[in-house]
Amino acid sequence: MKCQILHESRGRLRVHLCQKHMTLHQADVAEYTLSAVKGVTKVEVLDRTCNVIIHYECPRNDVIAALSKFSYADRSAQALVPAQTGRQLNREFEDKLVRAIVQRVINKCIVPAAIRNCIFLFKALRHIVKGLKCLLQGKLEVEVLDAVAITVSLLRQDYNTAGSVMFLLKIGDILDEWTHKKSVDDLARTMSLGVEQVWMQTADGTEILVPVSQIQKGDCVIVRTGSMIPLDGSVIAGDAMVNQSSMTGESVPVHKTEGAYVYAGTVVEDGECTVRVESTAGSGRYDRIVHMIEESEQMKSAAESKASSLADRLVPWSLGGTLLTWLLTGNATKAVSILMVDFSCALKLAMPISVLSAMRQCSRAGITVKGGKFLEAVAEADMIVFDKTGTLTHSQPRVAQVIPFGGRDEAEMLRLAACLEEHYPHSIANAVVAAAAERGLLHEERHSKVQYVVAHGISSMVDGERVVIGSYHFVVEDEQCVIPDERIFRHLPKEYSHLYLAIGGEIAAVICIEDPLRKEAPEVIRMLHELGISNVVMMTGDNQRTAKAVAEKVGVDTFHAEVLPEDKANFIRQAHDAGQRVIMIGDGVNDSPALSESDAGIAISTGAAIAREIADITISADDLYALVELKRLSDALMQRIHWNYRTIISFNLGLILLGIAGILPPASSALLHNASTLLIGLRSMTDLKPKDIQA
């Protein structure tokens, strides 16, 4: 790319790209390509002037080389640009703002007064109609205040004040919409759109594991219990109960059988189905995330709802104050000054913007939040319940040892276990599959249909024999499988969790699972205590001995061992009955009931799809410090909401008093009111500062 250096200082270049015109897409390509250069810290592309400002910490020659190689036609450069960048949105509202200001200047300076007044009368009709509609619906909202203020000004033939009020309202609406849409857009672009793998059914009926990006329209994928449906399509075989609350809002799972349509992002709670894909990966994913964020705004926190309802309740008082002021003083100007100020705009803008900003900041920290009320729940929680496996311990447990029985081959037992376990997403299943892969044990699909028993295990038929794998309770107690060698069985290593494999009703092998503790877990629990969590509980399906050892290492207040999924949910229900606010953290299918029951269910991102679907918050599995960051951000958000609440009420009340005193004319009140609304909205968009919160 031919370019010219316009200005240069240490660590900064201002460059003109030698072209007559730059499209918004070209500006995005230039920004993301140059930002990808190692050592470049910031790139700003000014598409109107075709200039680029580059801040860098690398050698200057690296930047020059990148500029010389840069080309819009480079496919690798275009691939760096996300589907949405925000540039188009900003340009749209910049143009709206400029047009509004230019029209105002033309009306004020060029258009004759008589014609200008007619224009004002025509524009006023829209505000008056909106106010009348509110009244006809039995509502007293801000539209009524605006309509009364404009009508009074026109009746007094004060066209300049009416015009100024309508201009400020228009500018305020543009800025409010811009601020809100930009917050949603920023959040949508920071949220993860990770590609998952799916089981694809080939023409001969074989299942192969492939990236979802390779799936084409018409391909068939198989989805089983606990897995997320990756793409839209029709069921061609199987029966499944599908949780599609995220898509349709239905509170109970829906039965799907042959011919039914299923949606990407919904989860199979029970059963399995084969889906013929009708929409390939990538179609509308950004729009779906935007839709999810907009839906999540309906999940307002109590503080948001309080602010919103108060704003509506104050409208009648504003109207009453206006009428009373006019009756007592006979001064219409003072009365109209009150109408120029309403609490609704700032309260209804700043609160959701604060939540969106907090959600965006959470997303950058690897935390996905589905609504403001869940952040408030985290801020107010006094109890946190941890699942053990995959949460306090690493999400990738390892196979430490395979103990075969009856002279069976160790490698063959691991191969068979992996063949069964690979169909279901759980940390222990993943460990078995990974161990087989590390040892180069390839496994063909020799078994028939597999059945998953939640929190217990898997059963199937292999070479005409029933094979089961799972917990001791499932294999030995429920399935009544025989133990061939009691001596070996009694001396199984106690430091490991045990996975039991039985063939034909006899224990064939015990797989010892090493469940390494997350090194940060004790520190995280200590910090959560300092941030106000009074009771940290660990619940696990493991035996008492293993659970006690982990509990002592991490420093939880209490623990419960050998619990079933319904036990976890019942425990949280009882805590609610005792008046406690509870957070639940888990990663598996068996954690789903408890996640749903809690005030804020938090799932580990590498856990089962159904856990992520049901959970209100999803955190990265890299480390548990994200929980501390979530708690701090939640506390900081509530502090900001309360600050906004106090500031908006006090400032606007001050404007009203100054208007009544005759110090501020109506136009000035409207200007200051709109300016304060914008400033508070902009402040609400800034990052929270959780580091300032004291434990």
NUKEVEX-924295 format. One record per residue (C-alpha): x, y, z; residue in one letter. Coordinates in steps of 0.25 Angstrom, whole numbers, plus 5000, padded with zeros to 4 digits. Layout:
// residues N
XYZA
...
END
This chain:
// residues 695
500050005000M
500650134996K
500550235007C
501150365013Q
501650395027I
500950525031L
501550535045H
502450455054E
502850455069S
503350355078R
502450235077G
501450295068R
501250315053L
500150385046R
500050335032V
499250365020H
498850255011L
498950294996C
497450274992Q
496350364988K
495250304997H
495250195008M
494050115011T
493650075025L
494049925022H
495449975017Q
495550055030A
495249925038D
496249845030V
497349945032A
497049955047E
497049815050Y
498249775041T
499149875046L
498649855061S
499149705059A
500549755056V
501449705068K
501749835077G
500649925071V
499849965083T
498750045077K
498250085063V
497250195059E
496750195045V
496050325040L
495350285028D
494850425024R
496250475022T
496950335019C
497850355030N
498350255040V
498950285054I
499850165059I
500450155073H
501550055075Y
502550005084E
503349915074C
504449955064P
503950065054R
504349985043N
503349875046D
502249975045V
502750025032I
502949885027A
501449855031A
500949975024L
501749945011S
501149805011K
499749845014F
498649815004S
497149825005Y
497149694995A
497949615005D
496949505009R
497749485022S
497549625025A
496049625023Q
495949505032A
496449585044L
495149675043V
494049625052P
492549625046A
492249745054Q
493249855058T
492349975062G
492950065052R
491650065043Q
490750085056L
491650205060N
491550265046R
490050255046E
489850335058F
490950435055E
490150465042D
488850475050K
489450575060L
490050655049V
488750665041R
488050705053A
488950815056I
489050865042V
487550865041Q
487450955053R
488551055048V
487751065035I
486451085042N
487051185051K
487851265041C
487251255028I
485751215028V
484851335030P
484151345044A
482751315039A
483151185032I
484051145044R
482851165053N
481951075044C
483050965044I
483050975059F
481550955059L
481650835050F
482850765058K
482050795071A
480950705066L
481750585068R
482050615083H
480650655086I
480050525080V
481050445088K
480650515100G
479150495097L
479350345095K
480050335108C
478850395115L
477850315107L
478550185112Q
478450235127G
479950265128K
480650395133L
482050385127E
483150475122V
482450485108E
481250565115V
482250655122L
482950685108D
481550705101A
481050805112V
482350885112A
482350895097I
480850925096T
480951035107V
482051105100S
481251105087L
480051155093L
480851275099R
481451295085Q
482851265090D
483251195077Y
484751205081N
484551125094T
483751025087A
484751005076G
485850995086S
485150895094V
484850805082M
486250815077F
486850775091L
485850665091L
486350615078K
487750625081I
487550555094G
486750445087D
487950425077I
488950425088L
488150325097D
487950225086E
489450245081W
489950215096T
489050095098H
489250035084K
490750055085K
490749985099S
490049865094V
490949865081D
492149865090D
491749755099L
491249665087A
492649685081R
493349645093T
492549515096M
493149385092S
492649315080L
493549185082G
493449075071V
493048935077E
493148795071Q
492048715067V
491748565064W
491448555049M
490748435043Q
491348395030T
490548325019A
490948185024D
490448215038G
491748235044T
491948355055E
493148445053I
493548565062L
493748685054V
493848835056P
492548905055V
493148995044S
493248875035Q
491748845035I
490948875023Q
489448895020K
488848755019G
489848685028D
489348605039C
489848625054V
489548535066I
489248605079V
489148535092R
488748565107T
489448685113G
489948735099S
489648865092M
488948855078I
490048935070P
489148975058L
487748995054D
487148875047G
486048765047S
486048635055V
486148515045I
486248405056A
486148385071G
485448445083D
485948555092A
485448655103M
486048795098V
486148915108N
485949025098Q
485649135109S
486749225103S
486049225089M
484549225092T
484449245107G
483749115110E
484049075124S
483948925122V
484648835113P
483948805099V
483848665094H
484548665080K
484348545071T
484448515056E
484048635048G
484148735059A
485048865057Y
486148895067V
486949025069Y
488449045071A
488749075085G
487648995091T
488048865100V
487648725100V
487248695114E
486948545112D
487048455100G
487748465087E
487348515073C
487948525059T
487748655053V
487848695038R
488548835038V
487748945031E
488549065035S
490149055035T
491049115046A
491249265046G
489849305041S
489349415050G
490149385062R
490449525065Y
488949565063D
488649445073R
489649505083I
489049645082V
487649585084H
488149505096M
488649635102I
487449715099E
486649605105E
487549605117S
487249755120E
485849705123Q
486449635135M
486649765143K
487249765157S
486349815168A
487149945168A
486849965153E
485449935155S
485350035167K
485950145159A
485050125147S
483750115155S
484150245163L
484450315150A
482950285146D
482450315159R
483050455159L
482350505146V
481050535153P
481850615164W
482550695153S
481150725147L
480550765160G
481750845163G
481650925150T
480150945152L
480350995167L
481551085163T
480651155152W
479451165162L
480351225173L
481251315164T
480451335151G
481751325144N
481651225133A
483151235130T
483451185144K
482451075143A
482951025129V
484351015135S
483850905144I
483350835131L
484750835125M
485250745135V
484950605137D
485550495145F
485150385135S
486250405124C
487450395133A
486950285142L
486450195131K
487750225122L
488850215133A
488350095140M
488349995128P
489550055122I
490250035135S
489849885135V
490249875120L
491649935124S
491849835135A
491449715126M
492449765116R
493549775126Q
493149635131C
493249585117S
494649635116R
495049565128A
494449435123G
493049445130I
491749435122T
490549495130V
489149475125K
488549595132G
488649705143G
487849635153K
488949525154F
490049625157L
489149685168E
488949545173A
490449525174V
490649655181A
489649615191E
490049465193A
490449415207D
490649275203M
491349205191I
491249055188V
492348995180F
492248865173D
493648795174K
494048725162T
494348815150G
494148935159T
495048935172L
495848835165T
496348845150H
495348825139S
496248725133Q
496548615143P
497548515139R
497548355138V
498548315148A
498448165147Q
497648055141V
497447935149I
496847815141P
496147695147F
496047545142G
497347555134G
496847655124R
497747745117D
497947885123E
498047955109A
496847885104E
495947925116M
496448075115L
496048065100R
494648015103L
494448115114A
494848225104A
493948175093C
492748185103L
493148315110E
493448395098E
491948415095H
491648495108Y
492248635112P
492748625126H
494148645132S
494348505136I
493948455122A
494848545116N
496048495124A
495748355120V
495648395105V
496948475107A
497748365113A
497348265102A
497848375092A
499148395099E
499448245099R
499048235084G
497848145087L
496948165075L
495548115077H
494448075067E
493048085070E
492747945074R
491547965083H
490047985081S
489248105085K
489848165098V
488948205110Q
489348315120Y
488848315134V
489048445140V
490048455151A
490248305151H
490848245138G
490648195124I
490148055119S
490247995105S
490447855098M
491747815092V
491947685085D
490647635091G
491047665105E
490447775114R
491547875118V
491347985129V
492348085133I
492148185145G
492048205160S
492148095170Y
490748125174H
490248105159F
491147985155V
491247905168V
489947935176E
488947975165D
489447875154E
489847765164Q
491147745156C
492047635162V
493447665168I
494447565163P
495547585173D
495147645187E
496647655191R
497047745180I
495747825181F
495847855196R
497247915193H
496948005182L
497748135184P
496948225193K
497648355188E
496848345175Y
495448345170S
494948215164H
494248195151L
493648045150Y
493547975137L
492747845136A
492547745125I
491447635125G
491147665140G
492547655145E
493547765149I
494547765138A
495447885142A
495548005151V
496048135145I
496748225156C
496448375153I
497448475159E
496648605162D
497748705164P
497248825172L
497348965166R
498549035172K
497749165174E
496549105180A
496949125195P
497349275192E
496049295184V
495149245196I
495949335206R
495749455197M
494249425195L
494149415210H
494749555211E
493749605201L
492649575209G
492249425206I
492049375220S
491749225217N
492549145206V
492049005204V
492548895196M
491648785190M
492048655183T
491648515179G
493048465183D
493148385196N
493348445210Q
494848415210R
495148485197T
494248605200A
494848625214K
496248635209A
495848735198V
495048825208A
496148835218E
497148875207K
496248985201V
495749035214G
494249025211V
493349045223D
492548925221T
492448805212F
491448695208H
491848565201A
491148455193E
490048555189V
489148535177L
488748645168P
487348665175E
488148675188D
488848795183K
487648865179A
486848825192N
488048885200F
487949015192I
486449015194R
486549005209Q
487549115209A
486549205202H
485549165212D
486549215223A
486549345216G
487949335210Q
488449375196R
489149265189V
490149255178I
490349115172M
491649085164I
491748955155G
492048895142D
491348765140G
489948705136V
489748665150N
489948815155D
488848865146S
487648855156P
488448935166A
488949035156L
487449065153S
487049065167E
488049175172S
487949325172D
489149325162A
489549195156G
491049205151I
491549095141A
492949065137I
493149095122S
493748955119T
492648875126G
491448815120A
490648895110A
489348885118I
490048945131A
490449065122R
489049075116E
488349075130I
489449155137A
489149305139D
490649335138I
491849255131T
493249275135I
494549235128S
495149105134A
496649165133D
496549195148D
495549225159L
496049375161Y
494949405151A
493949385163L
494649485171V
494649585159E
493149555157L
492849585172K
493649715172R
493049755159L
491649725164S
491949805177D
492449925168A
491249915159L
490249935171M
491150045176Q
491050115163R
489550095162I
489350155175H
490250275172W
489450295159N
488150295167Y
488550395177R
489250485167T
488050495157I
487050515168I
487850625174S
488350695162F
486950705155N
486250745168L
487250855168G
486850895154L
485450895158I
485650985170L
486451085161L
485351085151G
484351115162I
485251235167A
485251295153G
486751275152I
486751175141L
485851195128P
485151075122P
486251065111A
487351065120S
486750965129S
486450875117A
487950885113L
488550855127L
487550745129H
487950675115N
489450705117A
489450645131S
488650525125T
489750505115L
490950525124L
490350425134I
490050325123G
491550345118L
492050325132R
491250195133S
491850145120M
493250145126T
493950025133D
493549995147L
494750005157K
494649885166P
496049905172K
495450015180D
494449935187I
494949895201Q
494649755207A
END
